[in-house]
């Protein structure tokens, strides 16, 4: 349990009371919180100078929900909206909240701001430890690594393949020279919520508010060391004691103050001069302005950090596409497509989260009722107005990034298709070379098969082997000659024309031989009438037939 009570008076800095869990006194924090809630509810005359009592809660527990919910008459839906942050629900999830119309949500006395908190980790082990820490939160959150590592994320001591680089030996002050493990940077993101509840008592001119925040894992650091210091810069001549203290997340490791979102809000909620103090139409001197603007500041800076990080990753992807030297060793573009697919899923979700934040924070009318039943409202639009341009700029950037992601996905898909086409052409050429190589073994195999029909004894194998070598060598030479001849289109036409003419001559010769044989058979049939001269007729007919064949063959050739 970690709760802070900020009490804002008419003038001066607000007072802070803390109720933190202590192992030595387990019930002390809870008892102190119950007394504080009872004191706030009394509205005694001694507390008339307190205009706003704000309970800031880190994480949730059953004791906190029961103490604040029962003591301040808080709607249970206020706590339920903080518990779960799912993009979608399964059909069997009983905890899904039913949809609420906008006209009904405007009657609620709380609003919620959604954001993405990004965190840097020097290695994968710290990211895994942070994921385990987030899983142990009482609210259901999850830290997701974006798997968008690039060439620049690794230590100079590590090459593209994770091996030690030669450059690291020449770099002074690198992590390897200091004996530290090489840096392999990772970034994790958590979809977070901040819910603000308010109850105003006009009769006593006081207000009670509850702000629910999420814990912060101790592993890693805020991305790019978080936000800037919003305090005014001290003069160079200012003495050290006049220099204001920096926020907890910017302090050194020697400072024992937890570097969490909770501590940062408590720090800035006490700074009245850091934010634009615009009077609200309903309450010109309302102390509500300071804590709400501190919350708007923190949420807006987290959104800006996330959009800057997204822009950096998209620029790196674009650089990897145009500069293949920065690609991994295997020169594969599919990991780039996987990076874009992650942002294709994240950006629409973030855009919906920001739209819900804009709708609730800018247009919310906190409907209240006085004890006598008369209704009134507190309009938060005047408080949000100075930040409207920043939030709208973030929304425009998310819309632009979504279009850019689709365009980069198309470029990467085209590059992958071209690379596949080149690989297919190379494979086809390799297959062609293998086919030519395999063709070399066809003539020797054919000759060997013909010579295998030899029925002579094995002592004649030397002669067969000699003829096999001669015939195979000649067949291979003939095959290569035909291959190189057919590669030239002009030579192929000449060879084809020669083959065609030779074929025509061969067909004519075969036709002529068939006619001669028919005539010879007819002559033999006529000579069968003379029984005694049958043999003589056949003998005499053979001479003219051969003569005719010889004459016709000579004439054709």
C-alpha positions in Angstrom: 0.0 0.0 0.0 1.3 3.4 -1.0 -1.0 6.4 -0.5 -0.2 10.1 -0.3 -2.7 12.7 1.0 -2.2 16.2 -0.4 -4.2 18.9 1.3 -4.4 22.2 -0.6 -5.2 25.4 1.4 -6.3 28.8 0.2 -2.7 29.9 0.1 0.7 28.3 0.4 2.2 25.0 -0.4 0.0 21.9 0.1 0.8 19.6 3.0 1.7 15.9 2.3 0.9 12.9 4.4 2.1 9.4 3.4 0.6 6.0 4.3 3.0 3.3 3.2 3.1 -0.4 4.0 5.7 -1.3 6.6 6.6 -4.9 7.5 7.3 -3.9 11.1 3.9 -2.2 11.5 1.6 -3.9 9.0 -1.6 -2.3 10.1 -0.3 1.2 10.9 -0.6 2.5 7.3 -4.1 1.2 6.9 -5.3 2.6 10.3 -3.7 6.0 9.4 -5.5 6.0 6.1 -8.9 5.2 7.8 -8.4 8.1 10.2 -7.5 10.5 7.3 -10.7 9.5 5.4 -12.8 10.1 8.5 -11.1 13.4 9.1 -11.8 14.5 5.6 -15.4 13.4 5.8 -16.1 15.4 9.0 -15.8 18.8 7.4 -15.0 20.4 10.8 -14.6 24.1 11.2 -10.8 23.6 11.8 -10.5 22.4 8.3 -12.3 25.2 6.6 -9.0 26.6 5.1 -8.4 23.3 3.2 -10.0 23.6 -0.2 -9.0 20.3 -1.7 -8.0 16.9 -0.2 -6.4 14.7 -2.8 -5.6 11.0 -2.2 -3.0 9.8 -4.6 -2.9 6.0 -4.8 -0.2 3.8 -6.3 -1.6 0.4 -7.4 -4.8 -1.0 -5.8 -5.6 -3.5 -3.1 -8.7 -4.7 -1.4 -8.0 -2.6 1.7 -7.6 0.6 -0.3 -10.8 -0.1 -2.3 -12.8 -0.8 0.8 -11.4 2.1 2.8 -11.7 4.8 0.1 -14.8 3.4 -1.5 -16.9 3.1 1.7 -15.4 6.1 3.4 -15.9 8.5 0.5 -19.0 6.9 -1.2 -17.2 6.2 -4.4 -18.9 4.4 -7.3 -17.4 0.9 -7.7 -17.1 1.4 -11.4 -14.4 4.0 -10.7 -12.1 1.2 -9.4 -13.1 -1.3 -12.0 -12.1 1.0 -14.8 -8.5 1.0 -13.4 -8.1 -2.7 -12.9 -8.0 -4.1 -16.4 -6.5 -2.8 -19.7 -7.3 -5.2 -22.5 -7.4 -4.3 -26.1 -10.1 -6.9 -26.7 -11.9 -9.6 -24.6 -12.7 -13.2 -25.3 -16.3 -14.2 -25.5 -16.0 -16.1 -22.2 -14.5 -13.2 -20.2 -16.9 -12.2 -17.4 -15.0 -9.1 -16.4 -15.7 -7.2 -19.6 -17.3 -3.8 -18.8 -20.6 -3.2 -20.7 -20.5 -0.3 -23.2 -21.6 3.1 -21.9 -23.2 5.9 -23.9 -21.5 9.2 -24.0 -24.5 10.9 -22.6 -24.2 8.6 -19.5 -20.5 8.9 -19.2 -20.8 12.7 -18.9 -22.7 12.3 -15.7 -19.9 10.4 -14.0 -17.8 12.3 -11.5 -14.5 10.9 -12.7 -12.4 10.8 -15.9 -9.6 8.6 -17.1 -6.5 9.3 -19.1 -4.8 6.5 -21.0 -1.2 6.6 -22.2 1.8 4.5 -23.2 4.8 4.5 -20.9 8.1 3.5 -22.6 11.1 2.2 -20.7 14.7 1.5 -21.7 16.6 -1.6 -20.7 20.3 -2.3 -21.3 19.8 -6.0 -21.9 17.2 -8.6 -22.4 17.5 -9.9 -18.8 16.4 -6.6 -17.3 13.4 -6.5 -19.7 12.4 -10.0 -18.6 12.7 -9.0 -14.9 10.6 -5.9 -15.6 7.9 -8.0 -17.3 7.8 -10.2 -14.2 7.5 -7.2 -11.9 4.6 -5.8 -14.0 2.8 -9.1 -13.8 2.9 -8.9 -10.0 1.0 -5.6 -10.0 -2.5 -5.7 -8.5 -3.8 -4.0 -11.6 -3.6 -6.2 -14.7 -0.9 -4.7 -16.9 1.7 -6.1 -19.3 5.0 -4.8 -20.5 5.6 -5.6 -24.2 8.9 -5.6 -26.0 8.6 -4.2 -29.5 11.4 -6.4 -31.0 12.5 -3.4 -33.1 16.2 -3.7 -32.4 18.4 -2.0 -35.0 22.1 -1.6 -35.7 22.5 1.3 -33.3 21.0 -0.5 -30.3 24.0 -2.6 -29.7 27.2 -1.7 -27.9 30.2 -0.8 -30.2 31.9 -3.9 -28.8 29.3 -6.1 -30.5 29.0 -6.6 -34.2 25.9 -7.2 -36.3 26.0 -10.9 -35.5 26.6 -10.3 -31.7 30.3 -11.1 -31.9 33.0 -8.8 -30.6 33.9 -6.1 -33.1 37.4 -5.0 -34.0 36.4 -1.4 -33.4 35.8 -2.0 -29.7 39.5 -2.4 -29.1 40.2 1.2 -30.3 37.3 2.8 -28.3 38.2 4.2 -24.9 35.7 4.0 -22.2 33.5 1.4 -23.9 31.5 -1.0 -21.7 33.9 -3.8 -22.6 37.0 -1.8 -21.4 35.3 -1.1 -18.1 34.6 -4.7 -17.5 30.8 -4.4 -18.0 28.6 -6.5 -20.2 28.1 -5.2 -23.7 24.8 -3.3 -24.1 22.1 -4.8 -26.2 19.4 -2.2 -25.7 15.7 -3.2 -25.4 12.6 -1.0 -25.1 9.4 -2.1 -23.4 6.0 -0.4 -23.4 3.1 -0.5 -20.9 -0.4 0.6 -21.7 -1.3 2.6 -18.6 -4.2 4.5 -17.1 -4.7 7.3 -14.6 -8.2 7.8 -13.2 -9.3 11.0 -11.4 -12.4 11.1 -9.1 -13.8 14.3 -7.6 -16.5 15.2 -5.2 -17.2 18.8 -4.5 -19.0 20.3 -1.5 -20.2 23.8 -2.5 -21.8 24.4 0.9 -18.4 24.1 2.7 -16.4 25.2 -0.4 -14.2 22.1 -0.2 -13.5 19.2 -2.5 -12.3 15.6 -2.1 -10.4 13.9 -5.0 -8.8 10.5 -5.6 -6.2 9.8 -8.2 -5.3 6.2 -9.1 -1.9 5.7 -10.6 0.1 2.6 -11.5 3.4 1.3 -10.0 6.7 1.6 -11.9 9.1 -1.3 -12.3 12.5 -0.6 -10.8 14.3 -2.2 -13.7 15.5 -0.1 -16.5 15.2 3.7 -17.0 12.6 6.0 -18.5 13.2 6.2 -22.3 15.7 9.0 -23.1 15.9 9.7 -19.4 12.3 10.9 -19.2 11.0 14.4 -19.5 12.6 17.8 -19.0 12.7 19.7 -15.8 9.8 22.1 -15.8 11.2 24.3 -13.1 12.6 27.7 -14.0 16.3 27.6 -14.6 18.2 29.2 -11.7 20.5 32.1 -12.4 24.2 31.4 -12.7 24.9 33.5 -9.7 22.3 31.7 -7.6 23.8 30.0 -4.5 23.5 26.2 -4.3 20.9 26.3 -1.6 18.6 28.3 -3.9 18.7 25.7 -6.7 15.4 23.8 -6.6 15.4 20.1 -6.2 14.9 18.0 -9.3 12.1 15.5 -9.8 12.7 12.0 -8.3 13.1 10.3 -11.7 16.0 12.7 -12.5 17.9 12.3 -9.3 21.1 10.2 -9.0 21.2 6.6 -7.9 22.5 7.7 -4.5 19.1 9.3 -3.7 16.9 6.9 -1.9 13.6 8.4 -3.2 11.8 5.9 -5.4 12.0 6.9 -9.1 8.4 6.2 -9.9 5.4 7.8 -11.6 3.7 8.2 -8.2 6.6 10.2 -6.7 6.9 12.4 -9.8 3.2 13.3 -9.6 3.4 14.1 -5.9 6.5 16.3 -6.6 4.9 18.3 -9.4 1.5 18.5 -7.7 3.1 20.8 -5.1 4.5 23.2 -7.7 2.0 26.0 -8.3 4.2 28.2 -10.4 5.2 25.6 -13.1 1.9 25.4 -14.9 -0.3 28.0 -16.6 -2.8 29.1 -14.0 -6.0 29.8 -16.0 -9.1 30.5 -14.0 -12.0 28.1 -14.4 -15.4 29.6 -15.2 -17.1 27.7 -12.5 -14.4 28.2 -9.8 -11.8 30.9 -10.6 -9.7 30.1 -7.6 -10.1 26.3 -7.6 -7.1 24.4 -6.3 -8.1 21.6 -8.7 -6.1 23.3 -11.4 -2.6 22.4 -10.1 -3.0 18.6 -9.7 -5.0 18.2 -12.9 -2.4 20.2 -14.9 0.4 18.2 -13.3 -1.3 15.0 -14.5 -1.9 16.5 -18.0 1.8 17.5 -18.1 3.0 14.0 -17.2 0.6 12.2 -19.6 1.4 14.5 -22.5 5.2 14.1 -22.1 4.8 10.3 -22.1 2.8 10.5 -25.3 5.3 12.8 -26.9 8.2 10.4 -25.9 6.4 7.5 -27.4 5.6 9.3 -30.7 9.3 10.4 -30.9 10.4 6.8 -30.3 8.0 5.6 -33.0 9.3 8.1 -35.4 12.9 7.0 -34.7 12.1 3.4 -35.3 10.3 4.1 -38.6 13.2 6.2 -39.8 15.6 3.4 -38.9 13.5 0.9 -40.9 13.5 3.3 -43.8 17.2 3.6 -43.5 17.7 -0.2 -43.4 15.6 -0.5 -46.6 17.6 2.2 -48.5 21.0 1.1 -46.9 21.3 -2.7 -47.1 24.7 -2.5 -45.4 22.9 -2.0 -42.1 20.8 -5.2 -42.6 21.7 -8.3 -40.7 24.4 -10.6 -42.0 21.9 -12.9 -43.8 20.6 -9.9 -45.8 17.0 -10.8 -45.1 14.2 -8.2 -45.3 11.6 -10.3 -43.6 12.6 -9.1 -40.1 11.9 -5.5 -41.3 8.4 -6.6 -42.2 7.9 -8.2 -38.7 8.9 -4.9 -37.1 6.3 -3.0 -39.2 3.6 -5.6 -38.3 4.2 -4.8 -34.7 3.6 -1.1 -35.2 0.7 -1.8 -37.5 -1.0 -3.4 -34.5 0.1 -0.9 -31.9 -0.6 2.4 -33.7 -4.4 1.9 -34.1 -4.6 0.9 -30.4 -2.7 4.0 -29.3 -4.8 6.2 -31.5 -8.0 4.9 -29.8 -6.4 5.3 -26.4 -5.6 9.0 -27.2 -9.0 9.6 -28.6 -10.6 8.3 -25.4 -8.3 10.6 -23.4 -9.2 13.6 -25.4 -12.9 12.9 -25.2 -12.9 12.5 -21.4 -10.4 15.1 -20.4 -11.6 17.9 -22.6 -15.3 17.5 -22.7 -16.0 16.0 -19.3 -18.6 17.8 -17.1 -18.3 16.6 -13.6 -21.9 16.3 -12.5 -22.4 16.8 -8.8 -25.3 17.2 -6.4 -25.5 19.3 -3.3 -26.8 17.8 -0.1 -30.1 19.6 -0.8 -30.4 17.9 -4.2 -29.5 20.9 -6.3 -27.3 19.9 -9.2 -24.2 21.8 -10.4 -21.2 21.0 -12.5 -17.5 21.6 -12.7 -16.2 22.1 -16.2 -12.7 20.9 -16.8 -12.4 22.3 -20.3 -10.7 25.5 -19.2 -8.0 23.5 -17.4 -7.4 21.3 -20.5 -7.4 24.1 -23.0 -3.7 25.0 -22.8 -2.8 21.4 -23.6 -5.3 20.8 -26.5 -2.8 21.7 -29.2 -0.2 19.3 -27.8 -2.6 16.4 -27.6 -4.1 17.1 -31.1 -0.5 17.2 -32.5 0.1 13.8 -31.0 -3.1 12.5 -32.6 -2.0 13.9 -36.0 1.4 12.3 -35.7 -0.2 8.9 -35.0 -2.4 9.2 -38.0 0.6 10.1 -40.2 2.6 7.2 -38.8 -0.2 4.8 -39.6 -0.1 5.9 -43.3 3.6 5.7 -43.3 3.7 2.2 -41.9 1.3 1.0 -44.7 3.6 2.7 -47.3 6.7 1.1 -45.8 5.0 -2.3 -45.7 4.3 -2.0 -49.4 7.9 -1.1 -50.1 9.3 -4.0 -48.1 6.9 -6.4 -49.7 8.0 -5.2 -53.2 11.6 -5.6 -52.2 11.0 -9.1 -50.9 9.3 -10.0 -54.2 12.2 -8.6 -56.2 14.7 -10.5 -54.1 12.6 -13.7 -54.5 12.6 -13.2 -58.3 16.4 -12.8 -58.3 16.8 -15.9 -56.3 14.5 -17.8 -58.6 16.5 -16.7 -61.6 19.8 -17.8 -59.9 18.3 -21.1 -59.0 17.1 -21.7 -62.6 20.6 -20.9 -63.9 22.0 -23.4 -61.4 19.5 -26.0 -62.4 20.4 -25.5 -66.1 24.1 -26.0 -65.3 23.3 -29.2 -63.4 21.2 -30.4 -66.4 24.2 -29.8 -68.7 26.5 -31.6 -66.3 24.0 -34.5 -66.1 23.8 -34.7 -69.9 27.5 -35.5 -70.0 26.8 -38.9 -68.6 24.1 -39.8 -71.1 26.3 -40.8 -74.0 28.7 -42.9 -72.0 25.7 -44.7 -70.4 24.2 -45.3 -73.8 27.4 -46.7 -75.3 28.0 -48.8 -72.2 24.5 -50.3 -72.6 25.2 -51.1 -76.2 28.5 -52.7 -75.5 27.0 -54.7 -72.6 25.2 -56.8 -75.2 28.6 -58.4 -76.2 28.5 -62.2 -75.8 32.2 -62.7 -76.2 34.4 -64.0 -73.3 35.8 -61.6 -70.8 39.2 -61.7 -72.4 37.8 -59.4 -75.1 36.8 -56.7 -72.6 39.9 -54.6 -73.4 38.7 -54.2 -77.0 35.2 -53.3 -75.8 36.5 -50.8 -73.3 38.7 -49.1 -76.0 35.7 -48.7 -78.3 33.6 -47.4 -75.3 36.1 -44.6 -74.6 36.3 -43.6 -78.2 32.6 -43.7 -78.8 31.7 -41.9 -75.5 34.3 -39.2 -76.2 33.0 -38.6 -79.7 29.4 -38.5 -78.4 30.3 -35.9 -75.8 32.0 -33.8 -78.3 29.0 -34.1 -80.6 26.7 -33.1 -77.8 28.7 -30.0 -76.8 28.9 -29.0 -80.5 25.2 -29.2 -80.9 24.7 -27.3 -77.6 26.9 -24.4 -78.6 25.5 -24.5 -82.1 22.0 -24.2 -80.9 22.8 -21.2 -78.6 23.2 -19.0 -81.7 19.9 -18.2 -83.4 21.5 -17.9 -86.9 23.4 -21.1 -86.6 20.3 -22.9 -85.3 18.4 -21.8 -88.4 21.1 -23.1 -90.7 21.2 -26.4 -88.9 17.5 -26.7 -88.9 17.3 -26.0 -92.6 20.0 -28.6 -93.3 18.1 -31.2 -91.2 14.9 -30.4 -92.9 16.4 -30.8 -96.4 18.1 -34.1 -95.4 14.8 -35.4 -94.0 13.0 -34.5 -97.2 15.6 -36.4 -99.3 15.3 -39.4 -97.0 11.5 -39.4 -97.3 11.8 -39.3 -101.1 14.3 -42.1 -101.1 12.1 -44.3 -98.9 9.1 -43.6 -101.1 11.0 -44.6 -104.3 12.3 -47.8 -102.7 8.7 -48.7 -101.8 7.5 -48.2 -105.4 10.4 -50.3 -106.8 9.6 -53.2 -104.5 5.9 -53.1 -105.6 6.9 -53.2 -109.2 9.3 -56.1 -108.6 6.5 -58.0 -106.9 4.2 -57.4 -109.8 6.8 -58.7 -112.3 7.3 -61.8 -110.2 3.6 -62.4 -110.2 3.4 -62.3 -114.0 6.3 -64.8 -114.4 4.5 -67.4 -112.2 2.5 -68.5 -115.3 5.6 -70.3 -116.7 6.2 -73.1 -114.2 9.5 -74.3 -115.7 11.0 -70.8 -115.8 10.0 -69.7 -112.4 13.5 -69.7 -110.9 14.9 -68.2 -114.0 12.3 -65.4 -114.0 13.1 -64.6 -110.5 16.8 -64.5 -111.2 16.4 -62.3 -114.2 14.1 -59.9 -112.4 16.6 -59.3 -109.7 19.1 -57.7 -112.0 16.7 -55.0 -113.4 15.4 -54.3 -109.9 18.9 -53.6 -108.6 19.7 -51.6 -111.7 16.6 -49.5 -111.2 17.4 -48.9 -107.6 21.0 -48.0 -108.4 20.0 -45.6 -111.2 17.3 -43.9 -109.1 19.5 -43.6 -106.1 22.3 -42.0 -108.1 19.8 -39.6 -109.7 18.5 -38.6 -106.3 21.8 -38.1 -104.7 
